[in-house]
Amino acid sequence: MHTSLTPRRVIPLRGSVTIFGPSTETANRFSTSVMVLGKVVGLRLIKKYPQYNYIMITDDGQILSTRNLDMKKYRL
């Protein structure tokens, strides 16, 4: 579980996001941003940067990823 500070409150975050691409520093920033923004808004953000790939595990166990990673066959 992650904990993140937002301007309004401290919230526990469930799930996981891994992002990788040409810059590890940028991937780390994207990972934190996507985690805080949540599934819908976070994925909308990262999809604007096709050079970065993602794997997201939602709080209900759904595994989402960029198409080229083909993670749909995996389940938790």
PyMOL Python script that loads the backbone (N, CA, C, O; Angstrom):
from pymol import cmd

cmd.read_pdbstr("""\
ATOM      1  N   MET A   1       0.840  -1.158   0.000  1.00  0.00           N
ATOM      2  CA  MET A   1       0.000   0.000   0.000  1.00  0.00           C
ATOM      3  C   MET A   1       0.894   1.233   0.000  1.00  0.00           C
ATOM      4  O   MET A   1       1.924   1.274   0.673  1.00  0.00           O
ATOM      5  N   HIS A   2       0.489   2.208  -0.749  1.00  0.00           N
ATOM      6  CA  HIS A   2       1.206   3.475  -0.795  1.00  0.00           C
ATOM      7  C   HIS A   2       0.411   4.510  -0.015  1.00  0.00           C
ATOM      8  O   HIS A   2      -0.808   4.390   0.112  1.00  0.00           O
ATOM      9  N   THR A   3       1.075   5.506   0.497  1.00  0.00           N
ATOM     10  CA  THR A   3       0.401   6.644   1.103  1.00  0.00           C
ATOM     11  C   THR A   3       0.887   7.869   0.373  1.00  0.00           C
ATOM     12  O   THR A   3       2.084   8.020   0.129  1.00  0.00           O
ATOM     13  N   SER A   4      -0.021   8.734   0.027  1.00  0.00           N
ATOM     14  CA  SER A   4       0.357   9.916  -0.733  1.00  0.00           C
ATOM     15  C   SER A   4      -0.320  11.138  -0.140  1.00  0.00           C
ATOM     16  O   SER A   4      -1.440  11.070   0.368  1.00  0.00           O
ATOM     17  N   LEU A   5       0.380  12.247  -0.216  1.00  0.00           N
ATOM     18  CA  LEU A   5      -0.175  13.509   0.249  1.00  0.00           C
ATOM     19  C   LEU A   5      -0.800  14.237  -0.926  1.00  0.00           C
ATOM     20  O   LEU A   5      -0.190  14.365  -1.987  1.00  0.00           O
ATOM     21  N   THR A   6      -2.004  14.707  -0.732  1.00  0.00           N
ATOM     22  CA  THR A   6      -2.643  15.559  -1.728  1.00  0.00           C
ATOM     23  C   THR A   6      -2.844  16.918  -1.077  1.00  0.00           C
ATOM     24  O   THR A   6      -2.719  17.044   0.141  1.00  0.00           O
ATOM     25  N   PRO A   7      -3.151  17.931  -1.871  1.00  0.00           N
ATOM     26  CA  PRO A   7      -3.367  19.246  -1.256  1.00  0.00           C
ATOM     27  C   PRO A   7      -4.493  19.263  -0.220  1.00  0.00           C
ATOM     28  O   PRO A   7      -4.516  20.135   0.649  1.00  0.00           O
ATOM     29  N   ARG A   8      -5.419  18.315  -0.302  1.00  0.00           N
ATOM     30  CA  ARG A   8      -6.571  18.315   0.598  1.00  0.00           C
ATOM     31  C   ARG A   8      -6.449  17.374   1.788  1.00  0.00           C
ATOM     32  O   ARG A   8      -6.998  17.642   2.856  1.00  0.00           O
ATOM     33  N   ARG A   9      -5.719  16.256   1.601  1.00  0.00           N
ATOM     34  CA  ARG A   9      -5.699  15.260   2.673  1.00  0.00           C
ATOM     35  C   ARG A   9      -4.617  14.210   2.411  1.00  0.00           C
ATOM     36  O   ARG A   9      -3.999  14.176   1.347  1.00  0.00           O
ATOM     37  N   VAL A  10      -4.412  13.373   3.396  1.00  0.00           N
ATOM     38  CA  VAL A  10      -3.535  12.212   3.245  1.00  0.00           C
ATOM     39  C   VAL A  10      -4.436  11.031   2.939  1.00  0.00           C
ATOM     40  O   VAL A  10      -5.387  10.763   3.673  1.00  0.00           O
ATOM     41  N   ILE A  11      -4.136  10.319   1.850  1.00  0.00           N
ATOM     42  CA  ILE A  11      -4.996   9.211   1.472  1.00  0.00           C
ATOM     43  C   ILE A  11      -4.171   7.939   1.288  1.00  0.00           C
ATOM     44  O   ILE A  11      -3.088   7.987   0.705  1.00  0.00           O
ATOM     45  N   PRO A  12      -4.667   6.810   1.774  1.00  0.00           N
ATOM     46  CA  PRO A  12      -3.986   5.545   1.484  1.00  0.00           C
ATOM     47  C   PRO A  12      -4.342   5.124   0.056  1.00  0.00           C
ATOM     48  O   PRO A  12      -5.504   5.185  -0.344  1.00  0.00           O
ATOM     49  N   LEU A  13      -3.359   4.710  -0.687  1.00  0.00           N
ATOM     50  CA  LEU A  13      -3.584   4.288  -2.065  1.00  0.00           C
ATOM     51  C   LEU A  13      -3.413   2.781  -2.151  1.00  0.00           C
ATOM     52  O   LEU A  13      -2.458   2.225  -1.609  1.00  0.00           O
ATOM     53  N   ARG A  14      -4.331   2.128  -2.825  1.00  0.00           N
ATOM     54  CA  ARG A  14      -4.245   0.688  -3.020  1.00  0.00           C
ATOM     55  C   ARG A  14      -3.933   0.412  -4.480  1.00  0.00           C
ATOM     56  O   ARG A  14      -4.171   1.250  -5.350  1.00  0.00           O
ATOM     57  N   GLY A  15      -3.410  -0.748  -4.730  1.00  0.00           N
ATOM     58  CA  GLY A  15      -3.053  -1.091  -6.088  1.00  0.00           C
ATOM     59  C   GLY A  15      -1.586  -0.804  -6.325  1.00  0.00           C
ATOM     60  O   GLY A  15      -0.822  -0.560  -5.391  1.00  0.00           O
ATOM     61  N   SER A  16      -1.208  -0.837  -7.584  1.00  0.00           N
ATOM     62  CA  SER A  16       0.190  -0.637  -7.922  1.00  0.00           C
ATOM     63  C   SER A  16       0.306  -0.120  -9.344  1.00  0.00           C
ATOM     64  O   SER A  16      -0.504  -0.468 -10.203  1.00  0.00           O
ATOM     65  N   VAL A  17       1.307   0.707  -9.595  1.00  0.00           N
ATOM     66  CA  VAL A  17       1.593   1.205 -10.934  1.00  0.00           C
ATOM     67  C   VAL A  17       3.093   1.103 -11.165  1.00  0.00           C
ATOM     68  O   VAL A  17       3.888   1.572 -10.350  1.00  0.00           O
ATOM     69  N   THR A  18       3.472   0.492 -12.273  1.00  0.00           N
ATOM     70  CA  THR A  18       4.864   0.450 -12.701  1.00  0.00           C
ATOM     71  C   THR A  18       4.932   1.060 -14.088  1.00  0.00           C
ATOM     72  O   THR A  18       4.192   0.660 -14.987  1.00  0.00           O
ATOM     73  N   ILE A  19       5.811   2.020 -14.258  1.00  0.00           N
ATOM     74  CA  ILE A  19       5.985   2.682 -15.550  1.00  0.00           C
ATOM     75  C   ILE A  19       7.458   2.644 -15.901  1.00  0.00           C
ATOM     76  O   ILE A  19       8.315   2.902 -15.055  1.00  0.00           O
ATOM     77  N   PHE A  20       7.748   2.324 -17.146  1.00  0.00           N
ATOM     78  CA  PHE A  20       9.141   2.317 -17.589  1.00  0.00           C
ATOM     79  C   PHE A  20       9.233   2.890 -18.991  1.00  0.00           C
ATOM     80  O   PHE A  20       8.302   2.798 -19.791  1.00  0.00           O
ATOM     81  N   GLY A  21      10.390   3.487 -19.262  1.00  0.00           N
ATOM     82  CA  GLY A  21      10.623   4.129 -20.552  1.00  0.00           C
ATOM     83  C   GLY A  21      12.031   4.680 -20.610  1.00  0.00           C
ATOM     84  O   GLY A  21      12.902   4.246 -19.856  1.00  0.00           O
ATOM     85  N   PRO A  22      12.264   5.637 -21.501  1.00  0.00           N
ATOM     86  CA  PRO A  22      13.622   6.121 -21.743  1.00  0.00           C
ATOM     87  C   PRO A  22      14.273   6.835 -20.548  1.00  0.00           C
ATOM     88  O   PRO A  22      15.500   6.867 -20.454  1.00  0.00           O
ATOM     89  N   SER A  23      13.487   7.398 -19.648  1.00  0.00           N
ATOM     90  CA  SER A  23      14.052   8.105 -18.494  1.00  0.00           C
ATOM     91  C   SER A  23      13.464   7.528 -17.206  1.00  0.00           C
ATOM     92  O   SER A  23      12.252   7.573 -16.998  1.00  0.00           O
ATOM     93  N   THR A  24      14.323   6.987 -16.348  1.00  0.00           N
ATOM     94  CA  THR A  24      13.829   6.424 -15.094  1.00  0.00           C
ATOM     95  C   THR A  24      13.254   7.498 -14.179  1.00  0.00           C
ATOM     96  O   THR A  24      12.284   7.251 -13.461  1.00  0.00           O
ATOM     97  N   GLU A  25      13.848   8.689 -14.202  1.00  0.00           N
ATOM     98  CA  GLU A  25      13.334   9.776 -13.369  1.00  0.00           C
ATOM     99  C   GLU A  25      11.915  10.159 -13.795  1.00  0.00           C
ATOM    100  O   GLU A  25      11.033  10.337 -12.955  1.00  0.00           O
ATOM    101  N   THR A  26      11.705  10.283 -15.102  1.00  0.00           N
ATOM    102  CA  THR A  26      10.378  10.627 -15.606  1.00  0.00           C
ATOM    103  C   THR A  26       9.391   9.495 -15.341  1.00  0.00           C
ATOM    104  O   THR A  26       8.246   9.749 -14.966  1.00  0.00           O
ATOM    105  N   ALA A  27       9.823   8.254 -15.530  1.00  0.00           N
ATOM    106  CA  ALA A  27       8.951   7.113 -15.258  1.00  0.00           C
ATOM    107  C   ALA A  27       8.516   7.101 -13.792  1.00  0.00           C
ATOM    108  O   ALA A  27       7.359   6.807 -13.493  1.00  0.00           O
ATOM    109  N   ASN A  28       9.420   7.414 -12.892  1.00  0.00           N
ATOM    110  CA  ASN A  28       9.094   7.473 -11.469  1.00  0.00           C
ATOM    111  C   ASN A  28       8.060   8.562 -11.199  1.00  0.00           C
ATOM    112  O   ASN A  28       7.114   8.353 -10.440  1.00  0.00           O
ATOM    113  N   ARG A  29       8.242   9.713 -11.817  1.00  0.00           N
ATOM    114  CA  ARG A  29       7.260  10.805 -11.640  1.00  0.00           C
ATOM    115  C   ARG A  29       5.899  10.410 -12.199  1.00  0.00           C
ATOM    116  O   ARG A  29       4.869  10.669 -11.578  1.00  0.00           O
ATOM    117  N   PHE A  30       5.897   9.784 -13.375  1.00  0.00           N
ATOM    118  CA  PHE A  30       4.636   9.318 -13.953  1.00  0.00           C
ATOM    119  C   PHE A  30       3.964   8.302 -13.042  1.00  0.00           C
ATOM    120  O   PHE A  30       2.750   8.355 -12.848  1.00  0.00           O
ATOM    121  N   SER A  31       4.730   7.387 -12.487  1.00  0.00           N
ATOM    122  CA  SER A  31       4.177   6.357 -11.623  1.00  0.00           C
ATOM    123  C   SER A  31       3.445   6.966 -10.431  1.00  0.00           C
ATOM    124  O   SER A  31       2.323   6.574 -10.110  1.00  0.00           O
ATOM    125  N   THR A  32       4.090   7.919  -9.786  1.00  0.00           N
ATOM    126  CA  THR A  32       3.461   8.595  -8.646  1.00  0.00           C
ATOM    127  C   THR A  32       2.220   9.362  -9.090  1.00  0.00           C
ATOM    128  O   THR A  32       1.181   9.301  -8.433  1.00  0.00           O
ATOM    129  N   SER A  33       2.325  10.078 -10.194  1.00  0.00           N
ATOM    130  CA  SER A  33       1.190  10.868 -10.689  1.00  0.00           C
ATOM    131  C   SER A  33       0.003   9.991 -11.045  1.00  0.00           C
ATOM    132  O   SER A  33      -1.130  10.300 -10.678  1.00  0.00           O
ATOM    133  N   VAL A  34       0.253   8.902 -11.753  1.00  0.00           N
ATOM    134  CA  VAL A  34      -0.831   8.005 -12.154  1.00  0.00           C
ATOM    135  C   VAL A  34      -1.480   7.379 -10.927  1.00  0.00           C
ATOM    136  O   VAL A  34      -2.700   7.222 -10.884  1.00  0.00           O
ATOM    137  N   MET A  35      -0.690   7.026  -9.946  1.00  0.00           N
ATOM    138  CA  MET A  35      -1.221   6.436  -8.712  1.00  0.00           C
ATOM    139  C   MET A  35      -2.162   7.417  -8.001  1.00  0.00           C
ATOM    140  O   MET A  35      -3.238   7.035  -7.542  1.00  0.00           O
ATOM    141  N   VAL A  36      -1.750   8.664  -7.920  1.00  0.00           N
ATOM    142  CA  VAL A  36      -2.562   9.674  -7.233  1.00  0.00           C
ATOM    143  C   VAL A  36      -3.794  10.051  -8.046  1.00  0.00           C
ATOM    144  O   VAL A  36      -4.871  10.245  -7.484  1.00  0.00           O
ATOM    145  N   LEU A  37      -3.645  10.157  -9.363  1.00  0.00           N
ATOM    146  CA  LEU A  37      -4.768  10.555 -10.215  1.00  0.00           C
ATOM    147  C   LEU A  37      -5.843   9.487 -10.319  1.00  0.00           C
ATOM    148  O   LEU A  37      -7.014   9.796 -10.544  1.00  0.00           O
ATOM    149  N   GLY A  38      -5.446   8.230 -10.156  1.00  0.00           N
ATOM    150  CA  GLY A  38      -6.415   7.145 -10.262  1.00  0.00           C
ATOM    151  C   GLY A  38      -6.462   6.555 -11.654  1.00  0.00           C
ATOM    152  O   GLY A  38      -5.822   7.049 -12.582  1.00  0.00           O
ATOM    153  N   LYS A  39      -7.228   5.495 -11.781  1.00  0.00           N
ATOM    154  CA  LYS A  39      -7.249   4.693 -12.989  1.00  0.00           C
ATOM    155  C   LYS A  39      -7.609   5.504 -14.241  1.00  0.00           C
ATOM    156  O   LYS A  39      -6.841   5.507 -15.203  1.00  0.00           O
ATOM    157  N   VAL A  40      -8.733   6.175 -14.250  1.00  0.00           N
ATOM    158  CA  VAL A  40      -9.227   6.839 -15.459  1.00  0.00           C
ATOM    159  C   VAL A  40      -8.341   8.008 -15.863  1.00  0.00           C
ATOM    160  O   VAL A  40      -7.850   8.055 -16.991  1.00  0.00           O
ATOM    161  N   VAL A  41      -8.133   8.944 -14.960  1.00  0.00           N
ATOM    162  CA  VAL A  41      -7.357  10.147 -15.284  1.00  0.00           C
ATOM    163  C   VAL A  41      -5.872   9.808 -15.441  1.00  0.00           C
ATOM    164  O   VAL A  41      -5.199  10.356 -16.314  1.00  0.00           O
ATOM    165  N   GLY A  42      -5.369   8.914 -14.605  1.00  0.00           N
ATOM    166  CA  GLY A  42      -3.970   8.517 -14.688  1.00  0.00           C
ATOM    167  C   GLY A  42      -3.635   7.849 -16.010  1.00  0.00           C
ATOM    168  O   GLY A  42      -2.604   8.146 -16.614  1.00  0.00           O
ATOM    169  N   LEU A  43      -4.500   6.947 -16.463  1.00  0.00           N
ATOM    170  CA  LEU A  43      -4.253   6.290 -17.746  1.00  0.00           C
ATOM    171  C   LEU A  43      -4.387   7.271 -18.904  1.00  0.00           C
ATOM    172  O   LEU A  43      -3.666   7.164 -19.895  1.00  0.00           O
ATOM    173  N   ARG A  44      -5.293   8.213 -18.786  1.00  0.00           N
ATOM    174  CA  ARG A  44      -5.417   9.236 -19.822  1.00  0.00           C
ATOM    175  C   ARG A  44      -4.110  10.019 -19.940  1.00  0.00           C
ATOM    176  O   ARG A  44      -3.679  10.347 -21.045  1.00  0.00           O
ATOM    177  N   LEU A  45      -3.487  10.315 -18.815  1.00  0.00           N
ATOM    178  CA  LEU A  45      -2.205  11.036 -18.812  1.00  0.00           C
ATOM    179  C   LEU A  45      -1.097  10.208 -19.458  1.00  0.00           C
ATOM    180  O   LEU A  45      -0.438  10.685 -20.382  1.00  0.00           O
ATOM    181  N   ILE A  46      -0.880   8.997 -19.000  1.00  0.00           N
ATOM    182  CA  ILE A  46       0.266   8.209 -19.466  1.00  0.00           C
ATOM    183  C   ILE A  46       0.114   7.808 -20.934  1.00  0.00           C
ATOM    184  O   ILE A  46       1.116   7.623 -21.625  1.00  0.00           O
ATOM    185  N   LYS A  47      -1.105   7.673 -21.415  1.00  0.00           N
ATOM    186  CA  LYS A  47      -1.308   7.323 -22.820  1.00  0.00           C
ATOM    187  C   LYS A  47      -0.892   8.444 -23.774  1.00  0.00           C
ATOM    188  O   LYS A  47      -0.754   8.219 -24.977  1.00  0.00           O
ATOM    189  N   LYS A  48      -0.696   9.634 -23.246  1.00  0.00           N
ATOM    190  CA  LYS A  48      -0.204  10.753 -24.065  1.00  0.00           C
ATOM    191  C   LYS A  48       1.292  10.636 -24.345  1.00  0.00           C
ATOM    192  O   LYS A  48       1.836  11.385 -25.156  1.00  0.00           O
ATOM    193  N   TYR A  49       1.950   9.702 -23.678  1.00  0.00           N
ATOM    194  CA  TYR A  49       3.404   9.528 -23.804  1.00  0.00           C
ATOM    195  C   TYR A  49       3.697   8.083 -24.223  1.00  0.00           C
ATOM    196  O   TYR A  49       4.046   7.257 -23.380  1.00  0.00           O
ATOM    197  N   PRO A  50       3.559   7.773 -25.518  1.00  0.00           N
ATOM    198  CA  PRO A  50       3.670   6.380 -25.975  1.00  0.00           C
ATOM    199  C   PRO A  50       5.050   5.752 -25.797  1.00  0.00           C
ATOM    200  O   PRO A  50       5.182   4.532 -25.902  1.00  0.00           O
ATOM    201  N   GLN A  51       6.062   6.540 -25.536  1.00  0.00           N
ATOM    202  CA  GLN A  51       7.393   5.966 -25.307  1.00  0.00           C
ATOM    203  C   GLN A  51       7.511   5.360 -23.903  1.00  0.00           C
ATOM    204  O   GLN A  51       8.519   4.731 -23.579  1.00  0.00           O
ATOM    205  N   TYR A  52       6.485   5.551 -23.077  1.00  0.00           N
ATOM    206  CA  TYR A  52       6.458   4.964 -21.734  1.00  0.00           C
ATOM    207  C   TYR A  52       5.422   3.851 -21.691  1.00  0.00           C
ATOM    208  O   TYR A  52       4.317   4.007 -22.210  1.00  0.00           O
ATOM    209  N   ASN A  53       5.777   2.732 -21.074  1.00  0.00           N
ATOM    210  CA  ASN A  53       4.887   1.588 -20.905  1.00  0.00           C
ATOM    211  C   ASN A  53       4.451   1.509 -19.447  1.00  0.00           C
ATOM    212  O   ASN A  53       5.161   1.960 -18.547  1.00  0.00           O
ATOM    213  N   TYR A  54       3.283   0.934 -19.229  1.00  0.00           N
ATOM    214  CA  TYR A  54       2.785   0.834 -17.858  1.00  0.00           C
ATOM    215  C   TYR A  54       2.177  -0.531 -17.586  1.00  0.00           C
ATOM    216  O   TYR A  54       1.699  -1.222 -18.486  1.00  0.00           O
ATOM    217  N   ILE A  55       2.214  -0.888 -16.327  1.00  0.00           N
ATOM    218  CA  ILE A  55       1.452  -2.009 -15.783  1.00  0.00           C
ATOM    219  C   ILE A  55       0.749  -1.451 -14.551  1.00  0.00           C
ATOM    220  O   ILE A  55       1.395  -0.907 -13.655  1.00  0.00           O
ATOM    221  N   MET A  56      -0.555  -1.584 -14.508  1.00  0.00           N
ATOM    222  CA  MET A  56      -1.338  -1.090 -13.368  1.00  0.00           C
ATOM    223  C   MET A  56      -2.146  -2.241 -12.808  1.00  0.00           C
ATOM    224  O   MET A  56      -2.806  -2.968 -13.549  1.00  0.00           O
ATOM    225  N   ILE A  57      -2.091  -2.402 -11.500  1.00  0.00           N
ATOM    226  CA  ILE A  57      -2.946  -3.355 -10.798  1.00  0.00           C
ATOM    227  C   ILE A  57      -3.888  -2.529  -9.942  1.00  0.00           C
ATOM    228  O   ILE A  57      -3.450  -1.834  -9.025  1.00  0.00           O
ATOM    229  N   THR A  58      -5.172  -2.601 -10.234  1.00  0.00           N
ATOM    230  CA  THR A  58      -6.157  -1.798  -9.518  1.00  0.00           C
ATOM    231  C   THR A  58      -6.467  -2.417  -8.156  1.00  0.00           C
ATOM    232  O   THR A  58      -6.087  -3.555  -7.880  1.00  0.00           O
ATOM    233  N   ASP A  59      -7.157  -1.658  -7.313  1.00  0.00           N
ATOM    234  CA  ASP A  59      -7.472  -2.168  -5.972  1.00  0.00           C
ATOM    235  C   ASP A  59      -8.370  -3.401  -6.030  1.00  0.00           C
ATOM    236  O   ASP A  59      -8.410  -4.173  -5.071  1.00  0.00           O
ATOM    237  N   ASP A  60      -9.092  -3.602  -7.135  1.00  0.00           N
ATOM    238  CA  ASP A  60      -9.920  -4.804  -7.239  1.00  0.00           C
ATOM    239  C   ASP A  60      -9.210  -5.945  -7.973  1.00  0.00           C
ATOM    240  O   ASP A  60      -9.842  -6.947  -8.309  1.00  0.00           O
ATOM    241  N   GLY A  61      -7.895  -5.802  -8.226  1.00  0.00           N
ATOM    242  CA  GLY A  61      -7.102  -6.884  -8.798  1.00  0.00           C
ATOM    243  C   GLY A  61      -7.043  -6.924 -10.312  1.00  0.00           C
ATOM    244  O   GLY A  61      -6.456  -7.846 -10.879  1.00  0.00           O
ATOM    245  N   GLN A  62      -7.634  -5.950 -10.975  1.00  0.00           N
ATOM    246  CA  GLN A  62      -7.585  -5.900 -12.432  1.00  0.00           C
ATOM    247  C   GLN A  62      -6.178  -5.499 -12.882  1.00  0.00           C
ATOM    248  O   GLN A  62      -5.584  -4.581 -12.318  1.00  0.00           O
ATOM    249  N   ILE A  63      -5.644  -6.183 -13.894  1.00  0.00           N
ATOM    250  CA  ILE A  63      -4.315  -5.870 -14.417  1.00  0.00           C
ATOM    251  C   ILE A  63      -4.477  -5.173 -15.761  1.00  0.00           C
ATOM    252  O   ILE A  63      -5.052  -5.729 -16.697  1.00  0.00           O
ATOM    253  N   LEU A  64      -3.963  -3.950 -15.842  1.00  0.00           N
ATOM    254  CA  LEU A  64      -4.017  -3.155 -17.065  1.00  0.00           C
ATOM    255  C   LEU A  64      -2.596  -2.866 -17.511  1.00  0.00           C
ATOM    256  O   LEU A  64      -1.700  -2.717 -16.681  1.00  0.00           O
ATOM    257  N   SER A  65      -2.385  -2.787 -18.826  1.00  0.00           N
ATOM    258  CA  SER A  65      -1.044  -2.487 -19.311  1.00  0.00           C
ATOM    259  C   SER A  65      -1.111  -1.937 -20.725  1.00  0.00           C
ATOM    260  O   SER A  65      -2.154  -1.978 -21.377  1.00  0.00           O
ATOM    261  N   THR A  66       0.014  -1.426 -21.185  1.00  0.00           N
ATOM    262  CA  THR A  66       0.103  -1.019 -22.576  1.00  0.00           C
ATOM    263  C   THR A  66      -0.084  -2.271 -23.439  1.00  0.00           C
ATOM    264  O   THR A  66       0.256  -3.378 -23.020  1.00  0.00           O
ATOM    265  N   ARG A  67      -0.616  -2.089 -24.624  1.00  0.00           N
ATOM    266  CA  ARG A  67      -0.954  -3.230 -25.485  1.00  0.00           C
ATOM    267  C   ARG A  67       0.220  -4.149 -25.771  1.00  0.00           C
ATOM    268  O   ARG A  67       0.066  -5.370 -25.784  1.00  0.00           O
ATOM    269  N   ASN A  68       1.382  -3.576 -25.998  1.00  0.00           N
ATOM    270  CA  ASN A  68       2.526  -4.406 -26.384  1.00  0.00           C
ATOM    271  C   ASN A  68       2.995  -5.332 -25.265  1.00  0.00           C
ATOM    272  O   ASN A  68       3.777  -6.245 -25.530  1.00  0.00           O
ATOM    273  N   LEU A  69       2.553  -5.134 -24.043  1.00  0.00           N
ATOM    274  CA  LEU A  69       2.937  -6.015 -22.936  1.00  0.00           C
ATOM    275  C   LEU A  69       2.001  -7.209 -22.792  1.00  0.00           C
ATOM    276  O   LEU A  69       2.370  -8.205 -22.169  1.00  0.00           O
ATOM    277  N   ASP A  70       0.795  -7.129 -23.355  1.00  0.00           N
ATOM    278  CA  ASP A  70      -0.163  -8.240 -23.381  1.00  0.00           C
ATOM    279  C   ASP A  70      -0.347  -8.890 -22.004  1.00  0.00           C
ATOM    280  O   ASP A  70      -0.141 -10.093 -21.844  1.00  0.00           O
ATOM    281  N   MET A  71      -0.730  -8.090 -21.028  1.00  0.00           N
ATOM    282  CA  MET A  71      -0.919  -8.586 -19.667  1.00  0.00           C
ATOM    283  C   MET A  71      -2.333  -9.125 -19.413  1.00  0.00           C
ATOM    284  O   MET A  71      -2.618  -9.572 -18.302  1.00  0.00           O
ATOM    285  N   LYS A  72      -3.210  -9.094 -20.396  1.00  0.00           N
ATOM    286  CA  LYS A  72      -4.602  -9.537 -20.196  1.00  0.00           C
ATOM    287  C   LYS A  72      -4.711 -11.012 -19.825  1.00  0.00           C
ATOM    288  O   LYS A  72      -5.699 -11.431 -19.222  1.00  0.00           O
ATOM    289  N   LYS A  73      -3.709 -11.790 -20.179  1.00  0.00           N
ATOM    290  CA  LYS A  73      -3.784 -13.228 -19.873  1.00  0.00           C
ATOM    291  C   LYS A  73      -3.437 -13.537 -18.426  1.00  0.00           C
ATOM    292  O   LYS A  73      -3.583 -14.680 -17.993  1.00  0.00           O
ATOM    293  N   TYR A  74      -2.984 -12.550 -17.672  1.00  0.00           N
ATOM    294  CA  TYR A  74      -2.596 -12.768 -16.279  1.00  0.00           C
ATOM    295  C   TYR A  74      -3.699 -12.303 -15.341  1.00  0.00           C
ATOM    296  O   TYR A  74      -4.426 -11.354 -15.636  1.00  0.00           O
ATOM    297  N   ARG A  75      -3.811 -12.983 -14.212  1.00  0.00           N
ATOM    298  CA  ARG A  75      -4.796 -12.627 -13.178  1.00  0.00           C
ATOM    299  C   ARG A  75      -4.141 -12.738 -11.819  1.00  0.00           C
ATOM    300  O   ARG A  75      -3.163 -13.465 -11.646  1.00  0.00           O
ATOM    301  N   LEU A  76      -4.678 -12.023 -10.868  1.00  0.00           N
ATOM    302  CA  LEU A  76      -4.206 -12.142  -9.488  1.00  0.00           C
ATOM    303  C   LEU A  76      -5.072 -13.130  -8.737  1.00  0.00           C
ATOM    304  O   LEU A  76      -4.843 -13.377  -7.553  1.00  0.00           O
TER     305      LEU A  76
END
""", "prot")
cmd.dss("prot")
cmd.show_as("cartoon", "prot")
cmd.util.cbc("prot")
cmd.orient("prot")
